[in-house]
């Protein structure tokens, strides 16, 4: 009779035992600011009891930062009043008749979300299934993208199935439930807004996913640079084939140039070389000199041959309520 194999589960894959909270931890007051109850994320007058681990935290973000699992915000059934310490079913007013304090200026019974910050507008989006930062009338939900978009870009936006659930291609963190602002590019892909700014600062003007230009590019300066900088004579007659990342048009038999090829259709230099047909005459000169534009500011523009015009304000999405504001993030996700 054969022995059954023995499987040893690594310790790091075993579920961690969660130490029960002490009464002191459960009932301890927590503050958003001096004399304002809450936490570093939100001002509110209650704690939520996580259904998953039965522990009390002021908000879902506090829970997620302290444990190795994420809370299901919609599963919360009980809360604790931080005024009178009464544990009770979810509502926006303390059930203790001697207290009756309101827990939040804004309350969503679906997300079990409370917020006392009256300077911030919030609304629950049924399509997203979460609360978002902003006013309901300022956003339209796209069922295909699973995003809330500003009306001025809704009709013209590039609709991509479930793009609202994608991760940021720069930091690889979640966008949908992030408190960071997010950015929807012209191509339809999305980034965290800080990641987008970092991308621009690094002088990279392409979408990291599809390689289309991030915004409106003025290629005139680069075009002049190419025209003035003659190719070495030894490469005369050499040609290339390209694919334009912006208009997706393929072009063949274009003159080879070390500084890039311009798309004959849309005149973008955001192109990818797909093949080369080299003709090399080693008896001729191999000299190649880049002739800078006299009008360019060599100090400010060194290494940058494009100027980019962005219309950032029109492309911000909303944010998750538990996460603080974003382009089309969660609250814009709270």
C-alpha positions as a LaTeX table, in Angstrom:
\begin{tabular}{lrrr}
\hline
Residue & $x$ (\AA) & $y$ (\AA) & $z$ (\AA) \\
\hline
Unk1 & 0.00 & 0.00 & 0.00 \\
Unk2 & 1.47 & 3.31 & $-1.07$ \\
Unk3 & 1.91 & 6.06 & 1.46 \\
Unk4 & $-0.07$ & 9.22 & 0.78 \\
Unk5 & 2.11 & 12.24 & 0.05 \\
Unk6 & 2.61 & 14.75 & 2.84 \\
Unk7 & 2.18 & 18.41 & 1.97 \\
Unk8 & 3.92 & 21.04 & 4.07 \\
Unk9 & 2.32 & 24.48 & 3.86 \\
Unk10 & 4.83 & 27.32 & 4.26 \\
Unk11 & 4.21 & 29.41 & 7.36 \\
Unk12 & 3.83 & 32.57 & 5.31 \\
Unk13 & 0.85 & 31.04 & 3.48 \\
Unk14 & $-1.03$ & 30.10 & 6.65 \\
Unk15 & $-3.74$ & 32.53 & 7.82 \\
Unk16 & $-2.44$ & 34.82 & 10.54 \\
Unk17 & $-4.17$ & 34.74 & 13.88 \\
Unk18 & $-5.60$ & 38.15 & 14.68 \\
Unk19 & $-5.09$ & 39.21 & 18.26 \\
Unk20 & $-8.39$ & 40.29 & 19.86 \\
Unk21 & $-8.70$ & 43.98 & 20.65 \\
Unk22 & $-8.65$ & 45.07 & 24.26 \\
Unk23 & $-11.48$ & 47.18 & 25.67 \\
Unk24 & $-9.03$ & 50.08 & 25.80 \\
Unk25 & $-8.38$ & 49.74 & 22.05 \\
Unk26 & $-12.07$ & 49.38 & 21.22 \\
Unk27 & $-13.29$ & 52.38 & 23.20 \\
Unk28 & $-10.28$ & 54.68 & 22.76 \\
Unk29 & $-11.17$ & 58.09 & 21.33 \\
Unk30 & $-9.66$ & 58.92 & 17.95 \\
Unk31 & $-9.30$ & 62.37 & 16.41 \\
Unk32 & $-9.09$ & 63.79 & 12.90 \\
Unk33 & $-7.98$ & 67.17 & 14.25 \\
Unk34 & $-7.88$ & 68.71 & 17.70 \\
Unk35 & $-11.32$ & 68.24 & 19.29 \\
Unk36 & $-12.73$ & 66.75 & 16.04 \\
Unk37 & $-13.43$ & 63.03 & 16.29 \\
Unk38 & $-12.29$ & 60.76 & 13.47 \\
Unk39 & $-8.97$ & 59.51 & 12.10 \\
Unk40 & $-6.23$ & 60.79 & 9.80 \\
Unk41 & $-8.44$ & 59.93 & 6.83 \\
Unk42 & $-11.89$ & 61.24 & 7.86 \\
Unk43 & $-13.74$ & 63.24 & 10.47 \\
Unk44 & $-16.62$ & 61.16 & 11.91 \\
Unk45 & $-18.14$ & 60.39 & 15.28 \\
Unk46 & $-18.20$ & 56.60 & 15.18 \\
Unk47 & $-16.11$ & 53.51 & 14.57 \\
Unk48 & $-17.09$ & 50.66 & 12.28 \\
Unk49 & $-16.94$ & 46.99 & 13.26 \\
Unk50 & $-15.30$ & 45.02 & 10.46 \\
Unk51 & $-17.44$ & 42.00 & 9.65 \\
Unk52 & $-14.38$ & 40.04 & 8.50 \\
Unk53 & $-12.40$ & 40.14 & 11.76 \\
Unk54 & $-14.84$ & 41.74 & 14.23 \\
Unk55 & $-12.39$ & 44.52 & 15.06 \\
Unk56 & $-13.28$ & 48.20 & 15.48 \\
Unk57 & $-11.62$ & 50.91 & 13.40 \\
Unk58 & $-12.63$ & 54.47 & 12.55 \\
Unk59 & $-12.61$ & 53.74 & 8.80 \\
Unk60 & $-11.87$ & 51.03 & 6.26 \\
Unk61 & $-8.47$ & 52.56 & 5.45 \\
Unk62 & $-7.38$ & 52.35 & 9.11 \\
Unk63 & $-8.44$ & 48.69 & 9.05 \\
Unk64 & $-6.56$ & 47.93 & 5.83 \\
Unk65 & $-3.39$ & 49.68 & 7.02 \\
Unk66 & $-3.26$ & 47.63 & 10.23 \\
Unk67 & $-4.21$ & 44.16 & 8.97 \\
Unk68 & $-3.20$ & 41.78 & 6.19 \\
Unk69 & $-6.64$ & 41.72 & 4.56 \\
Unk70 & $-9.07$ & 44.29 & 3.18 \\
Unk71 & $-12.46$ & 45.09 & 4.62 \\
Unk72 & $-15.71$ & 44.63 & 2.71 \\
Unk73 & $-17.22$ & 48.06 & 3.26 \\
Unk74 & $-20.71$ & 46.87 & 2.33 \\
Unk75 & $-20.72$ & 44.04 & 4.91 \\
Unk76 & $-20.46$ & 46.24 & 8.02 \\
Unk77 & $-23.42$ & 45.69 & 10.36 \\
Unk78 & $-22.40$ & 47.43 & 13.59 \\
Unk79 & $-20.80$ & 50.70 & 14.65 \\
Unk80 & $-19.61$ & 52.24 & 17.92 \\
Unk81 & $-20.52$ & 55.77 & 18.99 \\
Unk82 & $-17.36$ & 57.60 & 20.09 \\
Unk83 & $-19.43$ & 59.93 & 22.30 \\
Unk84 & $-21.16$ & 57.36 & 24.51 \\
Unk85 & $-19.41$ & 54.07 & 23.54 \\
Unk86 & $-22.68$ & 52.41 & 22.52 \\
Unk87 & $-22.31$ & 49.53 & 20.04 \\
Unk88 & $-25.32$ & 49.51 & 17.73 \\
Unk89 & $-26.65$ & 48.68 & 14.24 \\
Unk90 & $-25.55$ & 50.93 & 11.37 \\
Unk91 & $-27.35$ & 54.28 & 11.17 \\
Unk92 & $-26.40$ & 57.96 & 11.16 \\
Unk93 & $-27.71$ & 58.78 & 14.64 \\
Unk94 & $-26.77$ & 57.22 & 17.94 \\
Unk95 & $-29.43$ & 54.78 & 19.20 \\
Unk96 & $-28.70$ & 55.78 & 22.81 \\
Unk97 & $-31.60$ & 58.06 & 23.74 \\
Unk98 & $-29.34$ & 60.03 & 26.08 \\
Unk99 & $-26.86$ & 60.68 & 23.25 \\
Unk100 & $-28.56$ & 60.81 & 19.83 \\
Unk101 & $-25.43$ & 62.30 & 18.24 \\
Unk102 & $-25.19$ & 62.39 & 14.45 \\
Unk103 & $-22.21$ & 60.41 & 13.17 \\
Unk104 & $-21.58$ & 62.26 & 9.92 \\
Unk105 & $-22.75$ & 65.23 & 7.91 \\
Unk106 & $-22.72$ & 62.80 & 4.97 \\
Unk107 & $-23.90$ & 59.22 & 5.45 \\
Unk108 & $-24.30$ & 56.36 & 2.96 \\
Unk109 & $-26.07$ & 53.28 & 4.29 \\
Unk110 & $-24.90$ & 51.20 & 1.31 \\
Unk111 & $-21.17$ & 51.86 & 1.73 \\
Unk112 & $-21.51$ & 52.46 & 5.50 \\
Unk113 & $-19.57$ & 55.64 & 5.00 \\
Unk114 & $-19.61$ & 58.70 & 7.27 \\
Unk115 & $-17.93$ & 62.08 & 6.72 \\
Unk116 & $-18.21$ & 65.27 & 8.75 \\
Unk117 & $-16.20$ & 67.40 & 6.30 \\
Unk118 & $-18.87$ & 69.83 & 5.11 \\
Unk119 & $-16.50$ & 71.40 & 2.58 \\
Unk120 & $-16.55$ & 68.21 & 0.50 \\
Unk121 & $-19.46$ & 67.19 & $-1.73$ \\
Unk122 & $-20.15$ & 63.45 & $-1.91$ \\
Unk123 & $-22.61$ & 61.19 & $-3.70$ \\
Unk124 & $-23.23$ & 57.46 & $-4.08$ \\
Unk125 & $-22.94$ & 56.11 & $-7.63$ \\
Unk126 & $-25.10$ & 53.02 & $-8.14$ \\
Unk127 & $-23.12$ & 52.11 & $-11.25$ \\
Unk128 & $-19.78$ & 52.15 & $-9.44$ \\
Unk129 & $-21.27$ & 50.73 & $-6.26$ \\
Unk130 & $-19.39$ & 53.23 & $-4.11$ \\
Unk131 & $-19.50$ & 56.85 & $-2.98$ \\
Unk132 & $-17.51$ & 59.45 & $-4.84$ \\
Unk133 & $-16.20$ & 62.95 & $-4.23$ \\
Unk134 & $-18.07$ & 65.59 & $-6.20$ \\
Unk135 & $-21.65$ & 66.47 & $-7.05$ \\
Unk136 & $-23.88$ & 63.91 & $-8.72$ \\
Unk137 & $-24.90$ & 66.36 & $-11.47$ \\
Unk138 & $-21.24$ & 66.83 & $-12.44$ \\
Unk139 & $-20.70$ & 63.22 & $-13.49$ \\
Unk140 & $-22.19$ & 60.67 & $-15.88$ \\
Unk141 & $-21.59$ & 56.95 & $-15.32$ \\
Unk142 & $-20.37$ & 54.84 & $-18.25$ \\
Unk143 & $-21.56$ & 51.25 & $-17.83$ \\
Unk144 & $-18.99$ & 49.87 & $-20.27$ \\
Unk145 & $-15.96$ & 51.65 & $-18.82$ \\
Unk146 & $-17.31$ & 51.38 & $-15.26$ \\
Unk147 & $-16.35$ & 55.00 & $-14.70$ \\
Unk148 & $-17.96$ & 58.29 & $-13.76$ \\
Unk149 & $-16.96$ & 60.98 & $-16.25$ \\
Unk150 & $-17.39$ & 64.73 & $-16.46$ \\
Unk151 & $-20.16$ & 65.65 & $-18.96$ \\
Unk152 & $-17.75$ & 67.64 & $-21.16$ \\
Unk153 & $-15.73$ & 64.51 & $-21.97$ \\
Unk154 & $-18.42$ & 61.83 & $-21.72$ \\
Unk155 & $-19.62$ & 62.05 & $-25.35$ \\
Unk156 & $-16.13$ & 62.03 & $-26.82$ \\
Unk157 & $-14.35$ & 59.66 & $-24.43$ \\
Unk158 & $-12.71$ & 56.49 & $-25.75$ \\
Unk159 & $-14.86$ & 53.70 & $-24.29$ \\
Unk160 & $-12.84$ & 50.67 & $-23.10$ \\
Unk161 & $-14.50$ & 47.67 & $-21.43$ \\
Unk162 & $-13.95$ & 47.68 & $-17.63$ \\
Unk163 & $-11.10$ & 50.22 & $-17.84$ \\
Unk164 & $-12.35$ & 51.69 & $-14.58$ \\
Unk165 & $-11.28$ & 48.52 & $-12.78$ \\
Unk166 & $-7.72$ & 48.58 & $-14.13$ \\
Unk167 & $-4.57$ & 49.27 & $-12.11$ \\
Unk168 & $-2.29$ & 52.23 & $-12.72$ \\
Unk169 & 0.35 & 51.10 & $-15.26$ \\
Unk170 & 3.00 & 53.25 & $-13.55$ \\
Unk171 & 2.77 & 52.20 & $-9.88$ \\
Unk172 & 0.56 & 49.11 & $-10.49$ \\
Unk173 & $-1.69$ & 50.09 & $-7.57$ \\
Unk174 & $-5.48$ & 50.06 & $-7.70$ \\
Unk175 & $-7.18$ & 53.12 & $-9.19$ \\
Unk176 & $-10.85$ & 52.29 & $-8.65$ \\
Unk177 & $-10.71$ & 52.37 & $-4.85$ \\
Unk178 & $-7.75$ & 54.73 & $-4.56$ \\
Unk179 & $-7.89$ & 58.05 & $-2.73$ \\
Unk180 & $-5.42$ & 59.51 & $-5.23$ \\
Unk181 & $-6.76$ & 61.61 & $-8.08$ \\
Unk182 & $-6.68$ & 59.83 & $-11.40$ \\
Unk183 & $-6.31$ & 60.87 & $-15.02$ \\
Unk184 & $-8.08$ & 59.51 & $-18.11$ \\
Unk185 & $-5.88$ & 59.97 & $-21.17$ \\
Unk186 & $-7.15$ & 60.72 & $-24.69$ \\
Unk187 & $-6.57$ & 57.06 & $-25.55$ \\
Unk188 & $-8.89$ & 55.97 & $-22.73$ \\
Unk189 & $-6.28$ & 54.47 & $-20.41$ \\
Unk190 & $-5.97$ & 55.74 & $-16.86$ \\
Unk191 & $-3.19$ & 56.73 & $-14.46$ \\
Unk192 & $-3.03$ & 58.08 & $-10.96$ \\
Unk193 & $-2.71$ & 61.84 & $-11.38$ \\
Unk194 & 0.59 & 62.01 & $-9.39$ \\
Unk195 & 1.97 & 59.21 & $-11.61$ \\
Unk196 & 0.83 & 61.18 & $-14.68$ \\
Unk197 & 2.68 & 64.28 & $-13.43$ \\
Unk198 & 5.81 & 62.18 & $-12.80$ \\
Unk199 & 5.58 & 60.82 & $-16.35$ \\
Unk200 & 5.42 & 64.35 & $-17.77$ \\
Unk201 & 8.30 & 65.48 & $-15.53$ \\
Unk202 & 10.43 & 62.65 & $-16.94$ \\
Unk203 & 9.73 & 64.03 & $-20.46$ \\
Unk204 & 7.87 & 60.89 & $-21.45$ \\
Unk205 & 4.78 & 61.88 & $-23.41$ \\
Unk206 & 3.43 & 58.45 & $-24.37$ \\
Unk207 & 0.75 & 56.30 & $-22.74$ \\
Unk208 & 2.67 & 53.47 & $-21.02$ \\
Unk209 & 0.11 & 50.96 & $-22.34$ \\
Unk210 & $-0.67$ & 51.84 & $-25.97$ \\
Unk211 & 2.12 & 54.38 & $-26.69$ \\
Unk212 & $-0.27$ & 57.04 & $-27.99$ \\
Unk213 & 0.60 & 60.65 & $-27.17$ \\
Unk214 & $-0.59$ & 61.82 & $-23.75$ \\
Unk215 & $-1.93$ & 65.10 & $-25.06$ \\
Unk216 & $-1.61$ & 67.58 & $-27.88$ \\
Unk217 & 1.98 & 67.66 & $-29.10$ \\
Unk218 & 3.56 & 70.42 & $-31.15$ \\
Unk219 & 6.13 & 68.67 & $-33.32$ \\
Unk220 & 7.21 & 71.77 & $-35.31$ \\
Unk221 & 10.46 & 72.27 & $-33.41$ \\
Unk222 & 11.45 & 68.62 & $-33.78$ \\
Unk223 & 10.50 & 68.73 & $-37.45$ \\
Unk224 & 12.86 & 71.68 & $-37.99$ \\
Unk225 & 15.58 & 69.80 & $-36.13$ \\
Unk226 & 15.21 & 66.81 & $-38.47$ \\
Unk227 & 15.22 & 69.00 & $-41.58$ \\
Unk228 & 18.43 & 70.82 & $-40.55$ \\
Unk229 & 20.28 & 67.71 & $-39.35$ \\
Unk230 & 21.30 & 65.97 & $-42.56$ \\
Unk231 & 21.91 & 62.23 & $-42.49$ \\
Unk232 & 25.46 & 60.95 & $-43.17$ \\
Unk233 & 26.14 & 60.56 & $-46.89$ \\
Unk234 & 27.04 & 56.88 & $-46.42$ \\
Unk235 & 23.37 & 56.11 & $-45.64$ \\
Unk236 & 21.96 & 57.81 & $-48.76$ \\
Unk237 & 19.06 & 55.80 & $-50.17$ \\
Unk238 & 18.35 & 53.92 & $-46.89$ \\
Unk239 & 14.65 & 53.60 & $-46.06$ \\
Unk240 & 12.45 & 52.44 & $-43.18$ \\
Unk241 & 8.92 & 51.24 & $-42.55$ \\
Unk242 & 7.05 & 52.67 & $-39.57$ \\
Unk243 & 3.87 & 52.35 & $-37.55$ \\
Unk244 & 2.37 & 55.56 & $-36.21$ \\
Unk245 & 1.44 & 55.16 & $-32.55$ \\
Unk246 & $-1.06$ & 58.02 & $-32.78$ \\
Unk247 & $-3.10$ & 57.23 & $-35.92$ \\
Unk248 & $-2.08$ & 53.55 & $-36.35$ \\
Unk249 & $-1.17$ & 54.06 & $-40.04$ \\
Unk250 & 1.67 & 51.97 & $-41.48$ \\
Unk251 & 4.07 & 53.65 & $-43.92$ \\
Unk252 & 6.88 & 52.24 & $-46.04$ \\
Unk253 & 9.94 & 53.46 & $-47.95$ \\
Unk254 & 10.48 & 56.57 & $-45.84$ \\
Unk255 & 13.98 & 58.10 & $-45.76$ \\
Unk256 & 15.96 & 56.86 & $-42.77$ \\
Unk257 & 16.75 & 59.51 & $-40.17$ \\
Unk258 & 18.46 & 58.99 & $-36.83$ \\
Unk259 & 16.19 & 61.57 & $-35.12$ \\
Unk260 & 12.99 & 59.76 & $-36.01$ \\
Unk261 & 10.42 & 59.42 & $-38.76$ \\
Unk262 & 7.36 & 61.60 & $-39.27$ \\
Unk263 & 4.03 & 59.97 & $-40.04$ \\
Unk264 & 2.96 & 61.12 & $-43.54$ \\
Unk265 & $-0.69$ & 61.14 & $-42.49$ \\
Unk266 & $-0.89$ & 62.90 & $-39.11$ \\
Unk267 & 2.66 & 64.37 & $-39.08$ \\
Unk268 & 3.41 & 62.94 & $-35.64$ \\
Unk269 & 6.91 & 61.82 & $-34.76$ \\
Unk270 & 5.44 & 59.35 & $-32.25$ \\
Unk271 & 6.25 & 56.45 & $-34.55$ \\
Unk272 & 7.80 & 53.00 & $-34.22$ \\
Unk273 & 10.27 & 51.71 & $-36.78$ \\
Unk274 & 9.16 & 48.25 & $-37.96$ \\
Unk275 & 11.88 & 47.51 & $-40.54$ \\
Unk276 & 14.97 & 48.97 & $-42.22$ \\
Unk277 & 16.31 & 48.72 & $-45.73$ \\
Unk278 & 19.89 & 49.92 & $-45.35$ \\
Unk279 & 22.10 & 51.04 & $-48.20$ \\
Unk280 & 25.59 & 51.71 & $-46.86$ \\
Unk281 & 28.45 & 53.18 & $-48.89$ \\
Unk282 & 31.53 & 53.16 & $-46.65$ \\
Unk283 & 33.43 & 55.31 & $-49.12$ \\
Unk284 & 31.25 & 58.28 & $-48.25$ \\
Unk285 & 31.17 & 60.47 & $-45.15$ \\
Unk286 & 29.76 & 59.10 & $-41.89$ \\
Unk287 & 29.56 & 62.51 & $-40.21$ \\
Unk288 & 26.26 & 63.31 & $-38.50$ \\
Unk289 & 25.70 & 66.63 & $-36.74$ \\
Unk290 & 22.52 & 67.62 & $-34.90$ \\
Unk291 & 21.85 & 71.27 & $-35.75$ \\
Unk292 & 19.96 & 72.90 & $-32.89$ \\
Unk293 & 17.23 & 75.49 & $-33.41$ \\
Unk294 & 18.61 & 79.00 & $-32.77$ \\
Unk295 & 15.21 & 79.98 & $-31.40$ \\
Unk296 & 15.14 & 77.23 & $-28.82$ \\
Unk297 & 16.04 & 77.81 & $-25.22$ \\
Unk298 & 18.88 & 75.35 & $-24.79$ \\
Unk299 & 18.85 & 75.68 & $-21.01$ \\
Unk300 & 15.15 & 75.06 & $-20.47$ \\
Unk301 & 14.55 & 72.68 & $-23.37$ \\
Unk302 & 17.75 & 70.64 & $-23.40$ \\
Unk303 & 16.96 & 67.11 & $-24.51$ \\
Unk304 & 13.30 & 67.93 & $-25.17$ \\
Unk305 & 12.26 & 68.27 & $-28.80$ \\
Unk306 & 8.51 & 68.55 & $-28.27$ \\
Unk307 & 6.18 & 70.97 & $-26.59$ \\
Unk308 & 3.05 & 69.53 & $-25.08$ \\
Unk309 & $-0.27$ & 71.23 & $-24.48$ \\
Unk310 & $-2.42$ & 69.55 & $-21.84$ \\
Unk311 & $-6.06$ & 70.07 & $-20.96$ \\
Unk312 & $-5.91$ & 68.40 & $-17.57$ \\
Unk313 & $-9.04$ & 69.83 & $-16.02$ \\
Unk314 & $-11.41$ & 68.20 & $-18.49$ \\
Unk315 & $-10.08$ & 64.74 & $-17.93$ \\
Unk316 & $-10.19$ & 64.20 & $-14.24$ \\
Unk317 & $-12.39$ & 61.40 & $-12.98$ \\
Unk318 & $-14.13$ & 61.02 & $-9.77$ \\
Unk319 & $-12.84$ & 59.45 & $-6.61$ \\
Unk320 & $-13.95$ & 56.87 & $-4.12$ \\
Unk321 & $-15.54$ & 58.26 & $-1.03$ \\
Unk322 & $-13.21$ & 56.47 & 1.27 \\
Unk323 & $-10.35$ & 57.55 & $-0.87$ \\
Unk324 & $-10.29$ & 61.12 & $-1.38$ \\
Unk325 & $-10.93$ & 62.55 & $-4.79$ \\
Unk326 & $-9.85$ & 61.53 & $-8.09$ \\
Unk327 & $-10.41$ & 61.67 & $-11.69$ \\
Unk328 & $-12.58$ & 58.70 & $-11.90$ \\
Unk329 & $-11.41$ & 56.95 & $-8.91$ \\
Unk330 & $-13.39$ & 55.54 & $-6.20$ \\
Unk331 & $-14.94$ & 58.61 & $-3.87$ \\
Unk332 & $-14.13$ & 60.45 & $-6.03$ \\
Unk333 & $-13.72$ & 57.35 & $-3.85$ \\
Unk334 & $-14.18$ & 57.36 & $-0.11$ \\
\hline
\end{tabular}
